[in-house]
Amino acid sequence: MSTATLNSLNSPSAGMLQIKWDPKNLDIRTKSVEKTLEPLVTQVTTLVSQKGPSKKKKGRSKKAHVLSAAVQKATENFIAKGEEIAQENPEIQSEMMAAVEDVKKTGETMKAASKDFADDPCSSMKRGVMVRAARALLSSVARLLIVADMVDVHLLMKSLRMVEDDLDRIRNASSQQELLNSFRDYGKSVVELSDRAGRRQQDLLDPMKRDEIAAARATLKKNN
């Protein structure tokens, strides 16, 4: 999934259904979000592409049931992590909990649809229902990850404000001791800001955005 896009699904039993789910429409900007989403994408597409049993072995698909359980477990993990992030970061709590609720809703729909399909994997109608449920689930999980990514942006901006505050204290120092203390704090803040910006630079998918952060870090180093 190097391009973060699912290829279309073409299968006789699927009635030429296409999943056509493109997370680029969700404004995924970082490699970490894309990488975190990838295992769920793989599980879902493997489940959706499951073929029905042979004529000699009609009925339920054991592998489909196993894959369905794996998707449910992965969804539960995303929900738990989202709730944890919401509790730890009040500034994005409302957005995160809204995303969590959306994942819960689409997860339940996917759970029911995948169970129906696993019980009757030859049904093109049930496969179609599951494909639509899969698209909705992947989109909701992607949104949850994007909200979680906002935490890193918040921490980066917090580091920037700390550097600005330290500069103000240096500028307004009224004694040599206060000046030395402010310089010491400023040095620590600059290192933290540069480190956070460097990690963000490496994580971004857009090469132009990476270049912009690299240029900003170079300016910070030069002026520092």
Backbone as CSV, one residue per row, in Angstrom:
resi,resn,N_x,N_y,N_z,CA_x,CA_y,CA_z,C_x,C_y,C_z
1,MET,0.831,-1.195,0.000,0.000,0.000,0.000,0.867,1.247,0.000
2,SER,1.860,1.276,-0.858,2.782,2.400,-0.885,2.092,3.699,-1.269
3,THR,1.010,3.613,-2.041,0.272,4.810,-2.431,-0.953,5.019,-1.570
4,ALA,-1.105,4.215,-0.531,-2.231,4.310,0.413,-3.581,4.183,-0.270
5,THR,-3.632,3.434,-1.326,-4.887,3.278,-2.076,-5.190,1.808,-2.306
6,LEU,-6.430,1.423,-2.078,-6.829,0.047,-2.344,-7.179,-0.106,-3.808
7,ASN,-6.662,-1.158,-4.425,-7.018,-1.450,-5.808,-8.434,-1.987,-5.884
8,SER,-9.040,-1.881,-7.053,-10.406,-2.367,-7.217,-10.437,-3.884,-7.095
9,LEU,-11.581,-4.363,-6.611,-11.759,-5.799,-6.428,-12.601,-6.333,-7.565
10,ASN,-12.056,-7.245,-8.361,-12.795,-7.854,-9.464,-12.866,-9.349,-9.248
11,SER,-14.055,-9.829,-8.998,-14.246,-11.247,-8.744,-15.611,-11.665,-9.261
12,PRO,-15.694,-12.798,-9.941,-16.999,-13.242,-10.435,-18.038,-13.336,-9.335
13,SER,-17.624,-13.859,-8.165,-18.580,-14.023,-7.074,-18.951,-12.696,-6.454
14,ALA,-18.122,-11.681,-6.683,-18.413,-10.363,-6.127,-19.275,-9.529,-7.062
15,GLY,-19.588,-10.070,-8.214,-20.408,-9.330,-9.164,-19.697,-8.099,-9.679
16,MET,-18.360,-8.200,-9.859,-17.540,-7.085,-10.335,-17.633,-5.871,-9.439
17,LEU,-17.819,-6.092,-8.140,-17.868,-4.982,-7.192,-16.492,-4.356,-7.065
18,GLN,-16.450,-3.074,-6.770,-15.185,-2.375,-6.586,-15.199,-1.665,-5.240
19,ILE,-14.107,-1.836,-4.495,-14.069,-1.190,-3.191,-13.694,0.277,-3.334
20,LYS,-12.742,0.605,-4.232,-12.380,1.989,-4.568,-12.370,2.902,-3.350
21,TRP,-11.588,2.541,-2.372,-11.453,3.367,-1.167,-10.133,4.103,-1.233
22,ASP,-10.187,5.427,-1.203,-8.975,6.218,-1.362,-8.777,7.131,-0.161
23,PRO,-7.899,6.742,0.795,-7.685,7.572,1.979,-7.061,8.925,1.678
24,LYS,-6.563,9.127,0.443,-6.038,10.446,0.101,-7.133,11.501,0.220
25,ASN,-8.394,11.084,-0.003,-9.501,12.020,0.120,-9.701,12.467,1.563
26,LEU,-9.089,11.757,2.503,-9.219,12.085,3.916,-8.056,12.949,4.402
27,ASP,-7.211,13.395,3.478,-6.112,14.298,3.803,-5.105,13.659,4.757
28,ILE,-4.733,12.415,4.487,-3.674,11.757,5.254,-2.347,12.385,4.860
29,ARG,-1.637,12.932,5.838,-0.431,13.703,5.537,0.859,13.061,6.027
30,THR,0.741,12.043,6.858,1.959,11.492,7.451,2.125,10.000,7.186
31,LYS,3.387,9.579,7.177,3.709,8.180,6.968,3.210,7.328,8.133
32,SER,3.255,7.878,9.352,2.863,7.098,10.526,1.378,6.739,10.488
33,VAL,0.534,7.687,10.051,-0.898,7.403,9.927,-1.116,6.342,8.858
34,GLU,-0.448,6.498,7.722,-0.582,5.539,6.626,-0.127,4.149,7.066
35,LYS,1.005,4.089,7.779,1.550,2.802,8.207,0.662,2.133,9.254
36,THR,0.090,2.929,10.157,-0.789,2.381,11.185,-2.063,1.818,10.572
37,LEU,-2.528,2.462,9.510,-3.765,2.029,8.856,-3.552,0.794,7.981
38,GLU,-2.344,0.605,7.498,-2.075,-0.432,6.503,-2.487,-1.845,6.926
39,PRO,-2.184,-2.308,8.167,-2.588,-3.682,8.533,-4.098,-3.906,8.451
40,LEU,-4.875,-2.893,8.868,-6.334,-3.030,8.793,-6.782,-3.073,7.333
41,VAL,-6.164,-2.264,6.498,-6.491,-2.290,5.064,-6.240,-3.680,4.491
42,THR,-5.097,-4.259,4.864,-4.751,-5.600,4.373,-5.770,-6.637,4.823
43,GLN,-6.142,-6.585,6.113,-7.118,-7.537,6.649,-8.465,-7.406,5.950
44,VAL,-8.906,-6.167,5.777,-10.213,-5.932,5.161,-10.224,-6.379,3.705
45,THR,-9.191,-6.029,2.953,-9.173,-6.413,1.542,-9.036,-7.920,1.363
46,THR,-8.311,-8.560,2.269,-8.206,-10.022,2.207,-9.566,-10.665,2.472
47,LEU,-10.283,-10.112,3.443,-11.618,-10.618,3.758,-12.571,-10.412,2.589
48,VAL,-12.550,-9.207,2.026,-13.453,-8.887,0.920,-13.184,-9.759,-0.306
49,SER,-11.922,-10.126,-0.513,-11.565,-10.900,-1.704,-11.684,-12.408,-1.503
50,GLN,-12.193,-12.834,-0.338,-12.365,-14.262,-0.096,-13.345,-14.877,-1.088
51,LYS,-12.959,-16.018,-1.623,-13.832,-16.735,-2.548,-14.738,-17.674,-1.773
52,GLY,-15.859,-17.981,-2.356,-16.780,-18.913,-1.722,-16.231,-20.324,-1.723
53,PRO,-16.803,-21.205,-0.916,-16.325,-22.592,-0.876,-16.567,-23.315,-2.199
54,SER,-15.816,-24.364,-2.425,-15.979,-25.141,-3.656,-17.306,-25.891,-3.630
55,LYS,-17.667,-26.433,-4.783,-18.933,-27.161,-4.858,-18.943,-28.369,-3.932
56,LYS,-17.747,-28.914,-3.674,-17.658,-30.087,-2.811,-17.782,-29.712,-1.328
57,LYS,-17.508,-28.434,-1.023,-17.537,-27.993,0.373,-18.410,-26.748,0.482
58,LYS,-19.689,-26.948,0.352,-20.619,-25.832,0.414,-20.802,-25.359,1.855
59,GLY,-21.221,-24.078,1.991,-21.553,-23.573,3.313,-20.626,-22.474,3.784
60,ARG,-20.431,-22.434,5.103,-19.673,-21.367,5.742,-18.201,-21.384,5.354
61,SER,-17.588,-20.206,5.408,-16.163,-20.079,5.132,-15.431,-19.847,6.454
62,LYS,-14.644,-20.857,6.886,-13.924,-20.732,8.149,-12.899,-19.607,8.094
63,LYS,-12.212,-19.472,6.954,-11.193,-18.431,6.837,-11.826,-17.049,6.915
64,ALA,-12.993,-16.889,6.321,-13.683,-15.604,6.375,-14.043,-15.248,7.807
65,HIS,-14.467,-16.236,8.591,-14.790,-15.994,9.996,-13.543,-15.564,10.765
66,VAL,-12.403,-16.190,10.481,-11.149,-15.834,11.154,-10.746,-14.405,10.793
67,LEU,-10.836,-14.059,9.526,-10.487,-12.710,9.077,-11.444,-11.675,9.657
68,SER,-12.718,-12.035,9.742,-13.702,-11.134,10.318,-13.373,-10.844,11.781
69,ALA,-12.984,-11.884,12.516,-12.613,-11.711,13.930,-11.377,-10.832,14.055
70,ALA,-10.438,-10.979,13.132,-9.213,-10.170,13.158,-9.535,-8.698,12.918
71,VAL,-10.437,-8.432,11.991,-10.844,-7.051,11.709,-11.538,-6.457,12.930
72,GLN,-12.399,-7.244,13.579,-13.096,-6.765,14.771,-12.113,-6.436,15.892
73,LYS,-11.106,-7.295,16.077,-10.110,-7.066,17.120,-9.306,-5.809,16.832
74,ALA,-8.908,-5.628,15.589,-8.149,-4.437,15.208,-8.976,-3.171,15.436
75,THR,-10.266,-3.247,15.099,-11.155,-2.103,15.304,-11.275,-1.765,16.778
76,GLU,-11.411,-2.789,17.616,-11.486,-2.573,19.068,-10.215,-1.917,19.596
77,ASN,-9.078,-2.297,19.057,-7.809,-1.704,19.486,-7.743,-0.224,19.113
78,PHE,-8.228,0.113,17.912,-8.252,1.518,17.499,-9.157,2.330,18.419
79,ILE,-10.298,1.760,18.777,-11.237,2.445,19.664,-10.604,2.689,21.031
80,ALA,-9.971,1.658,21.584,-9.340,1.779,22.903,-8.233,2.833,22.892
81,LYS,-7.419,2.826,21.823,-6.328,3.797,21.728,-6.879,5.209,21.550
82,GLY,-7.942,5.336,20.778,-8.564,6.646,20.586,-9.095,7.211,21.895
83,GLU,-9.736,6.368,22.687,-10.256,6.809,23.985,-9.121,7.212,24.919
84,GLU,-8.017,6.479,24.859,-6.859,6.807,25.686,-6.267,8.163,25.296
85,ILE,-6.128,8.401,24.003,-5.596,9.679,23.520,-6.524,10.827,23.910
86,ALA,-7.829,10.592,23.836,-8.803,11.622,24.194,-8.663,12.029,25.660
87,GLN,-8.455,11.039,26.532,-8.302,11.327,27.956,-7.013,12.083,28.254
88,GLU,-5.968,11.788,27.503,-4.661,12.395,27.754,-4.512,13.772,27.113
89,ASN,-5.410,14.112,26.178,-5.267,15.367,25.439,-6.613,16.104,25.377
90,PRO,-6.924,16.864,26.426,-8.219,17.559,26.499,-8.476,18.492,25.315
91,GLU,-7.396,19.034,24.716,-7.581,20.004,23.640,-8.194,19.391,22.383
92,ILE,-8.096,18.079,22.232,-8.718,17.435,21.061,-9.735,16.372,21.498
93,GLN,-10.140,16.419,22.758,-10.999,15.359,23.292,-12.322,15.237,22.555
94,SER,-12.961,16.375,22.276,-14.274,16.310,21.614,-14.158,15.744,20.210
95,GLU,-13.115,16.189,19.466,-12.921,15.680,18.103,-12.582,14.193,18.115
96,MET,-11.746,13.790,19.069,-11.347,12.388,19.139,-12.521,11.490,19.509
97,MET,-13.318,11.904,20.487,-14.440,11.068,20.908,-15.489,10.964,19.797
98,ALA,-15.646,12.018,19.008,-16.557,11.946,17.864,-16.047,10.925,16.857
99,ALA,-14.727,10.922,16.638,-14.119,9.950,15.723,-14.253,8.536,16.269
100,VAL,-14.078,8.376,17.582,-14.213,7.067,18.224,-15.632,6.525,18.051
101,GLU,-16.614,7.378,18.266,-18.007,6.951,18.123,-18.303,6.526,16.684
102,ASP,-17.703,7.214,15.728,-17.902,6.861,14.321,-17.297,5.491,14.023
103,VAL,-16.111,5.225,14.606,-15.474,3.918,14.418,-16.322,2.818,15.062
104,LYS,-16.874,3.096,16.236,-17.740,2.114,16.892,-18.937,1.771,16.009
105,LYS,-19.548,2.806,15.439,-20.736,2.607,14.603,-20.404,1.810,13.352
106,THR,-19.361,2.229,12.628,-18.999,1.522,11.397,-18.426,0.137,11.704
107,GLY,-17.803,0.008,12.874,-17.279,-1.298,13.284,-18.384,-2.309,13.514
108,GLU,-19.455,-1.861,14.130,-20.592,-2.755,14.363,-21.246,-3.159,13.047
109,THR,-21.346,-2.206,12.146,-21.928,-2.513,10.830,-21.060,-3.523,10.094
110,MET,-19.736,-3.321,10.148,-18.807,-4.236,9.490,-18.858,-5.615,10.136
111,LYS,-18.992,-5.652,11.447,-19.066,-6.919,12.167,-20.259,-7.745,11.692
112,ALA,-21.415,-7.105,11.602,-22.632,-7.802,11.164,-22.521,-8.226,9.695
113,ALA,-22.003,-7.318,8.855,-21.899,-7.620,7.426,-20.906,-8.743,7.149
114,SER,-19.775,-8.742,7.847,-18.763,-9.775,7.611,-19.229,-11.132,8.137
115,LYS,-20.003,-11.123,9.222,-20.540,-12.388,9.745,-21.537,-12.982,8.752
116,ASP,-22.400,-12.132,8.208,-23.368,-12.610,7.217,-22.652,-13.177,5.992
117,PHE,-21.595,-12.497,5.565,-20.849,-12.957,4.396,-20.124,-14.268,4.682
118,ALA,-19.519,-14.374,5.873,-18.787,-15.594,6.221,-19.727,-16.796,6.294
119,ASP,-20.966,-16.551,6.698,-21.955,-17.631,6.755,-22.450,-18.035,5.368
120,ASP,-22.339,-17.100,4.421,-22.831,-17.370,3.062,-21.907,-16.686,2.047
121,PRO,-20.670,-17.168,1.918,-19.665,-16.490,1.085,-19.932,-16.534,-0.414
122,CYS,-20.927,-17.280,-0.844,-21.259,-17.328,-2.276,-22.250,-16.233,-2.665
123,SER,-22.779,-15.514,-1.671,-23.784,-14.499,-1.948,-23.132,-13.190,-2.398
124,SER,-23.377,-12.809,-3.634,-22.826,-11.551,-4.145,-23.473,-10.353,-3.451
125,MET,-24.721,-10.487,-3.035,-25.405,-9.400,-2.355,-24.753,-9.137,-0.989
126,LYS,-24.482,-10.214,-0.242,-23.861,-10.056,1.071,-22.429,-9.557,0.946
127,ARG,-21.740,-9.966,-0.113,-20.391,-9.447,-0.339,-20.462,-7.935,-0.619
128,GLY,-21.466,-7.532,-1.401,-21.616,-6.117,-1.708,-21.882,-5.283,-0.467
129,VAL,-22.722,-5.803,0.424,-23.004,-5.119,1.690,-21.718,-4.973,2.504
130,MET,-20.913,-6.043,2.518,-19.670,-6.007,3.276,-18.667,-5.027,2.670
131,VAL,-18.611,-4.939,1.348,-17.702,-3.985,0.685,-18.049,-2.555,1.100
132,ARG,-19.326,-2.238,1.119,-19.743,-0.883,1.520,-19.427,-0.633,2.986
133,ALA,-19.632,-1.658,3.821,-19.306,-1.529,5.242,-17.801,-1.354,5.437
134,ALA,-17.013,-2.054,4.624,-15.552,-1.960,4.714,-15.073,-0.560,4.370
135,ARG,-15.628,0.024,3.315,-15.244,1.390,2.936,-15.521,2.362,4.083
136,ALA,-16.703,2.230,4.697,-17.080,3.130,5.784,-16.163,2.950,6.993
137,LEU,-15.837,1.691,7.318,-14.963,1.422,8.458,-13.574,2.012,8.235
138,LEU,-12.997,1.765,7.069,-11.656,2.274,6.784,-11.621,3.798,6.832
139,SER,-12.643,4.426,6.314,-12.692,5.885,6.339,-12.780,6.419,7.762
140,SER,-13.590,5.774,8.601,-13.738,6.245,9.984,-12.468,6.026,10.789
141,VAL,-11.787,4.909,10.567,-10.522,4.662,11.267,-9.461,5.661,10.809
142,ALA,-9.441,5.947,9.512,-8.484,6.930,8.993,-8.719,8.293,9.638
143,ARG,-9.968,8.680,9.788,-10.271,9.967,10.428,-9.800,9.977,11.878
144,LEU,-9.988,8.861,12.569,-9.514,8.761,13.948,-8.003,8.967,14.016
145,LEU,-7.282,8.346,13.103,-5.828,8.479,13.089,-5.397,9.903,12.755
146,ILE,-6.147,10.556,11.878,-5.826,11.940,11.527,-6.010,12.851,12.735
147,VAL,-7.077,12.627,13.503,-7.281,13.414,14.729,-6.142,13.146,15.719
148,ALA,-5.742,11.879,15.836,-4.634,11.537,16.732,-3.354,12.240,16.294
149,ASP,-3.186,12.395,14.985,-2.008,13.070,14.449,-1.974,14.537,14.853
150,MET,-3.137,15.104,15.162,-3.206,16.487,15.609,-2.444,16.701,16.914
151,VAL,-2.296,15.639,17.703,-1.561,15.746,18.968,-0.112,16.148,18.696
152,ASP,0.505,15.521,17.701,1.887,15.860,17.365,2.007,17.307,16.907
153,VAL,1.039,17.756,16.129,1.047,19.147,15.674,0.907,20.090,16.865
154,HIS,0.032,19.731,17.798,-0.179,20.551,18.998,1.116,20.652,19.811
155,LEU,1.810,19.537,19.980,3.047,19.535,20.763,4.143,20.344,20.057
156,LEU,4.163,20.272,18.731,5.131,21.056,17.968,4.876,22.551,18.160
157,MET,3.619,22.960,18.076,3.284,24.368,18.264,3.543,24.806,19.701
158,LYS,3.354,23.905,20.649,3.635,24.212,22.052,5.129,24.479,22.242
159,SER,5.967,23.660,21.578,7.420,23.869,21.651,7.808,25.210,21.041
160,LEU,7.158,25.582,19.949,7.437,26.866,19.308,7.087,28.024,20.243
161,ARG,5.945,27.916,20.918,5.547,28.981,21.843,6.520,29.091,23.018
162,MET,7.069,27.954,23.459,8.047,27.980,24.551,9.308,28.740,24.138
163,VAL,9.762,28.517,22.890,10.932,29.244,22.387,10.635,30.741,22.339
164,GLU,9.458,31.110,21.859,9.084,32.523,21.780,9.024,33.152,23.172
165,ASP,8.465,32.405,24.139,8.385,32.919,25.511,9.778,33.096,26.111
166,ASP,10.672,32.142,25.851,12.038,32.249,26.371,12.763,33.457,25.768
167,LEU,12.533,33.712,24.489,13.131,34.886,23.849,12.626,36.183,24.480
168,ASP,11.352,36.209,24.817,10.791,37.392,25.481,11.439,37.605,26.841
169,ARG,11.686,36.506,27.557,12.318,36.633,28.878,13.770,37.121,28.760
170,ILE,14.459,36.648,27.695,15.827,37.126,27.452,15.808,38.628,27.163
171,ARG,14.869,39.015,26.317,14.772,40.421,25.919,14.447,41.314,27.117
172,ASN,13.657,40.811,28.030,13.189,41.627,29.157,13.925,41.346,30.458
173,ALA,15.024,40.596,30.402,15.770,40.265,31.627,16.257,41.541,32.313
174,SER,16.124,41.586,33.629,16.502,42.789,34.390,17.779,42.593,35.197
175,SER,18.345,41.379,35.110,19.603,41.122,35.824,20.414,40.093,35.045
176,GLN,21.718,40.018,35.379,22.579,39.064,34.689,22.142,37.630,34.979
177,GLN,21.747,37.374,36.226,21.319,36.028,36.592,20.054,35.618,35.841
178,GLU,19.132,36.565,35.750,17.896,36.283,35.014,18.193,36.047,33.545
179,LEU,19.156,36.781,33.004,19.549,36.618,31.610,20.157,35.233,31.371
180,LEU,21.049,34.810,32.289,21.685,33.494,32.169,20.654,32.371,32.266
181,ASN,19.730,32.504,33.220,18.681,31.485,33.387,17.791,31.404,32.152
182,SER,17.480,32.558,31.587,16.629,32.594,30.396,17.340,31.976,29.200
183,PHE,18.639,32.246,29.071,19.417,31.640,27.988,19.464,30.119,28.115
184,ARG,19.607,29.651,29.353,19.651,28.209,29.589,18.323,27.564,29.181
185,ASP,17.216,28.170,29.597,15.897,27.645,29.244,15.674,27.703,27.738
186,TYR,16.122,28.800,27.138,15.984,28.969,25.700,16.729,27.867,24.942
187,GLY,17.929,27.538,25.381,18.716,26.489,24.714,17.993,25.150,24.732
188,LYS,17.409,24.807,25.880,16.663,23.556,25.990,15.426,23.567,25.080
189,SER,14.756,24.711,25.042,13.535,24.817,24.241,13.837,24.703,22.747
190,VAL,14.949,25.305,22.326,15.330,25.248,20.913,15.648,23.816,20.497
191,VAL,16.362,23.087,21.355,16.696,21.692,21.057,15.419,20.859,20.927
192,GLU,14.477,21.067,21.843,13.221,20.318,21.800,12.423,20.649,20.547
193,LEU,12.372,21.938,20.200,11.645,22.360,19.001,12.271,21.763,17.755
194,SER,13.588,21.815,17.658,14.272,21.273,16.486,14.057,19.771,16.367
195,ASP,14.085,19.065,17.496,13.874,17.611,17.483,12.457,17.275,17.029
196,ARG,11.482,17.973,17.584,10.088,17.713,17.199,9.859,18.043,15.723
197,ALA,10.418,19.158,15.291,10.262,19.550,13.892,10.936,18.539,12.969
198,GLY,12.083,18.003,13.404,12.783,17.005,12.601,11.974,15.731,12.442
199,ARG,11.340,15.305,13.535,10.509,14.087,13.460,9.294,14.325,12.564
200,ARG,8.731,15.516,12.659,7.578,15.844,11.810,7.993,15.900,10.341
201,GLN,9.158,16.462,10.105,9.681,16.547,8.741,9.808,15.167,8.112
202,GLN,10.351,14.213,8.851,10.540,12.868,8.326,9.226,12.132,8.130
203,ASP,8.207,12.517,8.902,6.932,11.803,8.874,6.005,12.277,7.755
204,LEU,6.200,13.495,7.301,5.296,14.055,6.302,5.424,13.352,4.949
205,LEU,4.302,13.181,4.276,4.287,12.551,2.959,4.616,13.549,1.850
206,ASP,4.196,14.793,2.015,4.375,15.813,0.992,5.825,16.315,0.999
207,PRO,6.584,16.099,-0.086,7.986,16.538,-0.118,8.135,18.053,0.014
208,MET,7.166,18.822,-0.478,7.237,20.272,-0.356,7.109,20.701,1.103
209,LYS,6.219,20.030,1.841,6.065,20.338,3.267,7.327,19.954,4.035
210,ARG,7.934,18.825,3.649,9.184,18.416,4.291,10.272,19.459,4.056
211,ASP,10.338,19.970,2.823,11.342,20.988,2.494,11.108,22.276,3.292
212,GLU,9.842,22.624,3.488,9.524,23.841,4.237,10.000,23.723,5.687
213,ILE,9.760,22.563,6.300,10.215,22.382,7.681,11.731,22.334,7.742
214,ALA,12.364,21.699,6.748,13.824,21.648,6.710,14.405,23.055,6.628
215,ALA,13.794,23.903,5.806,14.260,25.285,5.673,14.075,26.053,6.981
216,ALA,12.951,25.813,7.646,12.693,26.488,8.922,13.692,26.040,9.984
217,ARG,14.019,24.755,9.997,15.001,24.255,10.961,16.385,24.842,10.678
218,ALA,16.725,24.986,9.409,18.016,25.564,9.034,18.098,27.030,9.472
219,THR,16.993,27.755,9.298,16.940,29.158,9.739,17.072,29.260,11.256
220,LEU,16.391,28.361,11.953,16.475,28.340,13.408,17.911,28.096,13.868
221,LYS,18.576,27.152,13.246,19.955,26.821,13.615,20.892,27.989,13.333
222,LYS,20.743,28.600,12.144,21.603,29.713,11.755,21.454,30.896,12.713
223,ASN,20.222,31.275,13.007,19.976,32.442,13.850,20.282,32.156,15.323
224,ASN,20.146,30.906,15.681,20.424,30.544,17.068,21.903,30.730,17.381
